[in-house]
């Protein structure tokens, strides 16, 4: 980039969550990429409550890669503390972020009240951010001073974007955000890196690979069939955005093609239900295979015995349903939400199954289950685990190690340096070493709070 351009890694380093980076141009314009909540860690709420390491009013623009809470969760705090610039994202990210932030504000307020402290923001702070929010479509340029900014399809969740920033000399830096596990069941593939000089990229699964698509569908089907045969309940802690919609799509195909028995399936998450409505209205962003399936008349988010349970009463009534059933409920890492009640109810019974289908942050209940805990604390009480715990990370919305490396390979020969972020230390370091070895490109894992000159 031009002389004196630099990046500050405010957070989102040495951890998967809390994405927050500042790009400063040679003329001093400061552009922020994401402002996410730190999740899962024991000190998360303490960290989220701290003052920002920069003056919010000094930021020219905030550009959002996608609507997951670890990328948008501190925006209300940022605005509350003085940010007055424009917020940019795709239209779909804005729509989903409104769901995510309103849900988060209520949960944060409840947790703060329980812990006897003030929340970092409350529901009344949410409306103030949207007058600042401007939407742009993929490849529709944004001009800030002498910089050109373009959003490219990341293939991660609906509306997810990579942020490409170009200076007047044609030098480019690409912020990946989270990268989709392409080819994905619903969405288009991640775009290529292209002519970037610098790359800031995620590394959630930098040190491991997923099951193949065929393997994950077969394993998903087998887990369902095994649980049905025992007359048990399959509980799937599922992220409300994208993971739930992918699982519904796969269940729709399995049910309608007679690959599994028809049993009651419940989507027990108000936010997931509303997110599914946004997905259903955004079919132009689906991949060609899914669009063609829909054109034949298949309503991919509805099939026999599927119920969307909005109210708490409807959620409570699920336990009255006898025999085998499937429950998709949030949150995906079992940090909060309705899935906690279901896990409390179904974990002590050996005929039931808990299926983990995404990354489980250190310190979360989901991580404890994934790590083989024999008992856990729920609602302050000890719960013995007799249910079968299964993991199926092939449904992750993130690229695995091999595909992250493949993504770097889509960059042109002008790529000078890669900054590996948004991963646990082991995953980030492993991926950085692979990039160094494979491409001979300098790849580094920056320290939290560090600033690097480009």
C-alpha positions in Angstrom: 0.0 0.0 0.0 1.0 3.7 -0.1 3.6 4.9 2.4 2.3 5.0 6.0 -0.7 2.7 5.5 -1.1 0.4 8.4 -3.4 -2.1 10.1 -4.2 -2.3 13.8 -5.4 -5.7 15.1 -7.7 -4.4 17.9 -9.2 -7.9 18.7 -10.0 -11.1 16.8 -6.4 -12.3 17.3 -5.5 -15.5 19.4 -9.2 -16.2 19.4 -12.0 -17.0 16.9 -14.4 -14.2 18.1 -14.3 -10.5 18.5 -13.3 -9.4 15.0 -12.2 -5.8 15.0 -9.5 -4.3 12.8 -8.6 -0.8 11.7 -7.0 0.0 8.3 -5.4 3.5 8.3 -4.6 5.0 4.9 -1.6 7.2 4.1 -3.7 10.3 4.6 -4.9 9.2 8.0 -8.4 8.0 7.1 -9.3 5.2 9.5 -11.6 2.4 8.3 -12.8 -0.2 10.6 -13.5 -3.8 9.6 -16.1 -5.4 11.9 -16.8 -4.7 15.5 -17.6 -8.0 17.0 -18.4 -9.4 20.4 -15.9 -11.7 22.2 -17.7 -14.9 23.0 -17.3 -18.1 24.9 -14.2 -17.2 27.0 -14.4 -16.8 30.8 -13.3 -13.2 30.6 -15.5 -12.4 27.5 -17.9 -10.1 29.3 -15.1 -8.3 31.0 -13.3 -7.7 27.8 -16.5 -6.6 25.9 -17.2 -4.1 28.7 -13.8 -2.4 28.4 -13.4 0.9 26.7 -12.2 0.7 23.1 -8.5 1.0 22.5 -9.2 3.8 20.0 -11.5 6.8 20.0 -14.7 5.7 18.2 -15.2 9.2 16.8 -11.9 9.0 15.0 -13.2 6.2 12.7 -14.2 7.4 9.2 -16.2 4.3 8.2 -17.2 0.9 9.6 -17.5 -2.0 7.1 -19.2 -5.2 8.2 -18.3 -8.6 6.7 -21.3 -10.4 7.9 -24.0 -10.6 10.6 -22.7 -13.1 13.1 -22.5 -11.6 16.6 -18.7 -12.0 16.8 -18.5 -9.5 13.9 -21.3 -7.1 14.7 -21.9 -7.5 18.4 -20.2 -4.3 19.7 -21.5 -1.9 17.1 -24.2 -0.5 19.5 -21.4 0.1 22.1 -19.3 1.8 19.4 -22.1 4.2 18.4 -23.1 4.8 22.0 -19.5 5.9 22.7 -19.2 8.4 19.9 -19.0 6.7 16.5 -20.8 8.9 13.9 -19.5 7.6 10.6 -21.2 5.4 8.0 -21.7 1.7 8.5 -21.5 -0.3 5.2 -22.6 -3.9 4.5 -24.7 -5.9 2.0 -28.5 -5.6 2.4 -28.8 -9.1 3.7 -26.1 -8.5 6.4 -28.0 -5.4 7.6 -31.3 -7.4 7.7 -29.8 -10.3 9.6 -27.7 -7.9 11.9 -30.9 -6.3 13.1 -32.2 -9.7 14.3 -28.9 -10.6 15.9 -28.4 -7.4 17.7 -31.9 -7.1 19.1 -31.6 -10.7 20.4 -28.1 -10.0 21.8 -29.2 -6.8 23.6 -31.9 -8.7 25.5 -29.6 -11.5 26.5 -26.8 -9.1 27.6 -29.3 -7.1 29.7 -30.5 -10.3 31.4 -27.0 -11.5 32.1 -25.9 -8.1 33.5 -28.9 -8.0 35.8 -28.2 -11.5 37.0 -24.5 -10.5 37.6 -25.3 -7.2 39.3 -23.6 -5.0 36.7 -24.6 -2.7 33.8 -24.9 -4.1 30.3 -22.5 -2.9 27.6 -25.7 -1.7 25.8 -29.4 -2.5 26.0 -32.3 -2.8 23.5 -32.8 1.0 23.5 -29.4 1.5 22.0 -30.1 -0.6 18.9 -32.2 1.8 16.9 -29.5 4.5 16.9 -27.2 2.5 14.7 -29.4 2.0 11.7 -29.7 5.6 10.5 -25.9 5.3 10.0 -26.2 2.1 8.0 -25.9 2.1 4.2 -26.2 -1.0 2.1 -24.2 -1.9 -1.0 -24.4 -4.9 -3.3 -21.4 -7.1 -4.2 -18.9 -5.3 -6.4 -20.7 -1.9 -6.0 -17.8 0.4 -5.3 -17.6 2.6 -2.2 -15.3 5.7 -2.3 -13.7 7.1 0.8 -11.2 9.9 0.1 -8.8 8.3 -2.4 -9.7 4.7 -1.5 -12.0 2.4 -3.4 -13.7 -0.3 -1.4 -15.5 -3.3 -2.9 -17.4 -6.2 -1.2 -16.8 -9.6 -2.6 -18.8 -12.8 -1.9 -17.3 -14.7 1.0 -19.8 -17.6 0.7 -20.0 -17.9 4.5 -23.5 -16.9 5.3 -26.2 -15.0 3.4 -24.7 -11.6 2.4 -21.3 -12.3 3.8 -18.5 -10.3 2.2 -14.8 -10.0 1.9 -13.6 -6.3 2.0 -11.2 -5.3 -0.7 -9.6 -1.8 -0.3 -7.6 -0.3 -3.1 -5.5 2.9 -3.0 -4.9 5.3 -5.9 -1.8 3.4 -6.9 -3.8 0.2 -7.4 -2.3 -1.5 -4.3 -4.9 -3.7 -2.6 -5.6 -5.3 0.8 -8.3 -7.9 1.3 -10.0 -8.6 4.6 -11.5 -12.1 4.3 -14.0 -12.0 7.2 -15.2 -15.6 7.6 -14.8 -17.8 4.6 -17.5 -20.2 3.5 -17.1 -23.9 3.3 -17.5 -24.0 -0.5 -19.1 -25.7 -2.2 -21.9 -25.0 0.3 -25.3 -26.6 0.2 -27.1 -23.3 -0.3 -24.8 -20.4 -1.2 -22.4 -19.5 -4.0 -18.7 -20.3 -3.7 -16.2 -17.9 -2.2 -14.7 -15.6 -4.7 -11.0 -15.6 -5.5 -8.5 -13.4 -3.7 -7.3 -12.0 -7.0 -4.9 -9.0 -7.2 -4.3 -8.4 -3.5 -0.9 -7.2 -2.1 -1.9 -8.0 1.4 -4.4 -10.5 2.9 -6.0 -10.6 6.4 -7.7 -14.0 6.7 -9.5 -16.1 9.2 -8.1 -19.4 10.5 -10.9 -21.0 12.6 -10.2 -24.5 11.2 -6.6 -23.7 10.2 -5.3 -26.9 11.7 -7.9 -29.5 10.7 -10.2 -30.7 7.9 -13.9 -31.4 7.7 -15.7 -34.5 6.4 -16.4 -34.6 2.7 -19.9 -33.4 1.7 -21.0 -36.9 0.9 -19.5 -38.1 4.1 -21.3 -35.5 6.2 -24.7 -36.2 4.7 -24.3 -39.9 5.2 -23.1 -39.4 8.8 -26.0 -37.0 9.4 -28.5 -39.5 8.1 -27.0 -42.3 10.2 -27.1 -40.3 13.4 -30.8 -39.5 12.7 -31.6 -43.1 12.0 -29.8 -44.4 15.1 -31.7 -41.9 17.3 -35.0 -42.7 15.7 -34.4 -46.5 16.2 -33.9 -45.9 19.9 -37.0 -43.7 20.1 -34.9 -40.9 21.3 -34.6 -37.2 20.8 -31.9 -35.7 18.6 -31.0 -32.2 19.9 -28.9 -30.0 17.5 -27.5 -26.8 19.0 -27.6 -24.8 15.8 -26.5 -21.3 14.9 -29.6 -19.4 13.9 -28.1 -18.0 10.7 -27.0 -20.3 8.0 -26.5 -23.5 10.0 -30.2 -23.9 10.7 -31.1 -23.1 7.1 -28.5 -25.7 5.8 -29.8 -28.4 8.1 -33.4 -27.7 7.1 -32.4 -28.0 3.5 -30.6 -31.3 4.1 -33.5 -32.6 6.2 -36.0 -31.5 3.5 -34.0 -33.6 0.9 -33.7 -36.6 3.2 -37.4 -36.6 4.1 -38.8 -36.0 0.6 -36.5 -38.6 -0.9 -37.5 -41.2 1.7 -34.0 -41.5 3.1 -35.2 -41.1 6.8 -38.4 -41.8 8.5 -40.8 -38.9 9.0 -40.6 -37.8 12.6 -41.5 -34.5 14.2 -38.8 -31.8 13.5 -38.9 -28.6 15.5 -37.1 -25.3 14.8 -37.2 -23.9 18.3 -35.6 -20.5 17.9 -37.5 -17.3 17.1 -34.3 -15.7 15.6 -33.7 -18.8 13.4 -37.2 -18.7 12.2 -37.0 -15.0 11.3 -33.6 -15.6 9.7 -35.1 -18.4 7.6 -37.7 -16.0 6.3 -34.9 -13.7 5.2 -33.1 -16.6 3.5 -36.3 -17.6 1.7 -36.7 -14.1 0.3 -33.1 -14.0 -0.9 -33.0 -16.9 -3.4 -31.0 -14.9 -5.9 -27.9 -15.5 -3.7 -28.4 -19.3 -3.6 -26.2 -21.5 -5.8 -27.6 -22.7 -9.2 -28.4 -26.2 -8.0 -30.7 -24.8 -5.2 -32.3 -22.2 -7.4 -33.1 -24.9 -10.0 -34.6 -27.1 -7.2 -36.8 -24.3 -6.1 -37.9 -23.5 -9.6 -39.3 -27.1 -9.8 -41.6 -26.2 -6.9 -39.7 -27.5 -3.9 -40.2 -25.3 -0.8 -36.8 -26.2 0.7 -37.6 -24.9 4.2 -40.9 -26.8 4.6 -41.6 -30.5 4.7 -43.9 -32.9 6.5 -43.9 -32.8 10.3 -41.7 -29.7 10.4 -42.9 -27.1 13.0 -41.6 -23.7 13.7 -42.1 -22.9 17.4 -42.1 -19.2 18.1 -43.6 -18.8 21.6 -42.2 -20.1 24.9 -45.4 -22.1 25.3 -44.9 -23.9 22.0 -41.3 -24.6 23.0 -42.4 -26.1 26.3 -44.9 -28.3 24.5 -42.2 -30.1 22.6 -41.4 -32.2 25.6 -45.0 -33.6 25.4 -44.3 -35.2 22.1 -43.7 -38.9 22.7 -41.3 -40.9 20.6 -38.5 -39.9 18.3 -38.1 -36.3 17.4 -35.5 -33.8 16.2 -35.0 -30.3 17.8 -32.9 -27.6 16.2 -32.4 -24.8 18.8 -30.0 -22.0 19.5 -27.4 -21.2 20.5 -24.9 -23.1 18.4 -22.3 -23.2 21.2 -24.9 -23.8 23.9 -24.0 -20.4 25.5 -27.6 -19.4 25.9 -31.0 -19.7 24.3 -33.6 -22.5 24.3 -31.1 -25.3 23.5 -29.9 -25.1 27.2 -33.4 -26.2 28.4 -33.4 -29.1 25.9 -29.9 -30.2 26.8 -30.9 -30.1 30.5 -33.9 -32.3 29.7 -32.3 -34.8 27.3 -28.6 -35.1 28.3 -29.3 -37.6 31.2 -31.0 -40.2 29.0 -28.8 -42.6 26.9 -31.4 -43.0 24.1 -30.9 -39.3 23.2 -28.2 -37.7 21.1 -26.7 -34.2 21.1 -25.2 -33.4 17.7 -22.7 -30.5 17.5 -22.4 -29.1 14.0 -20.1 -26.1 14.4 -17.1 -24.6 16.1 -17.4 -24.6 19.9 -15.6 -21.8 21.6 -13.3 -22.5 24.6 -15.3 -22.2 27.8 -18.7 -22.8 26.2 -21.0 -25.6 27.3 -20.8 -26.9 23.7 -17.0 -27.2 24.0 -17.3 -29.1 27.3 -19.6 -31.6 25.5 -17.3 -31.8 22.5 -14.3 -32.5 24.8 -16.1 -35.5 26.4 -17.3 -34.1 29.8 -19.1 -36.7 31.9 -21.1 -34.0 33.7 -21.8 -30.3 33.2 -23.5 -27.5 35.1 -26.8 -26.2 33.7 -28.9 -23.7 35.6 -26.5 -24.1 38.6 -27.2 -27.8 38.9 -25.0 -30.8 37.9 -26.3 -32.8 34.9 -24.8 -36.2 34.3 -24.3 -36.9 30.6 -25.6 -40.2 29.4 -26.8 -39.1 26.0 -24.6 -39.8 23.0 -22.5 -36.8 21.9 -21.8 -36.6 18.2 -19.8 -34.0 16.2 -20.2 -33.2 12.6 -18.1 -30.3 11.6 -18.6 -30.9 7.9 -21.6 -28.6 8.3 -19.4 -25.8 9.5 -19.8 -22.6 7.5 -16.0 -22.1 7.6 -13.4 -23.4 5.3 -11.1 -26.2 6.7 -7.3 -26.1 6.6 -6.9 -27.5 3.1 -9.5 -25.1 1.6 -8.1 -22.1 3.4 -4.7 -22.9 1.8 -6.5 -23.4 -1.5 -8.1 -19.9 -1.0 -4.6 -18.3 -0.6 -3.7 -20.0 -3.8 -6.3 -18.0 -5.7 -4.2 -14.8 -5.1 -2.0 -13.5 -7.8 1.8 -13.5 -7.7 1.8 -10.0 -6.3 0.7 -11.2 -2.8 3.3 -10.0 -0.4 2.1 -10.9 3.1 -0.7 -12.7 4.8 -1.9 -11.9 8.3 -3.6 -14.9 10.0 -6.3 -14.0 12.5 -9.6 -15.2 14.0 -8.4 -18.5 15.2 -7.1 -20.2 18.3 -3.3 -19.9 18.5 -2.6 -23.4 17.4 -4.8 -23.2 14.3 -3.5 -19.8 13.3 0.2 -20.8 13.7 -0.3 -24.0 11.8 -2.0 -22.3 8.9 0.6 -19.5 8.8 3.3 -22.2 8.5 1.5 -24.0 5.8 1.2 -20.8 3.8 4.9 -20.1 4.2 5.8 -23.6 3.1 3.4 -23.9 0.2 3.6 -20.5 -1.4 6.8 -18.9 0.0 4.6 -15.9 1.0 5.3 -14.4 4.4 2.4 -15.3 6.7 2.3 -14.1 10.3 0.0 -14.3 13.3 -0.1 -10.7 14.7 -0.4 -9.9 18.4 -3.6 -8.5 19.8 -3.4 -4.7 19.8 -0.4 -4.6 17.5 -0.1 -2.2 14.5 1.8 -3.2 11.4 3.1 -0.9 8.7 2.3 -2.0 5.1 
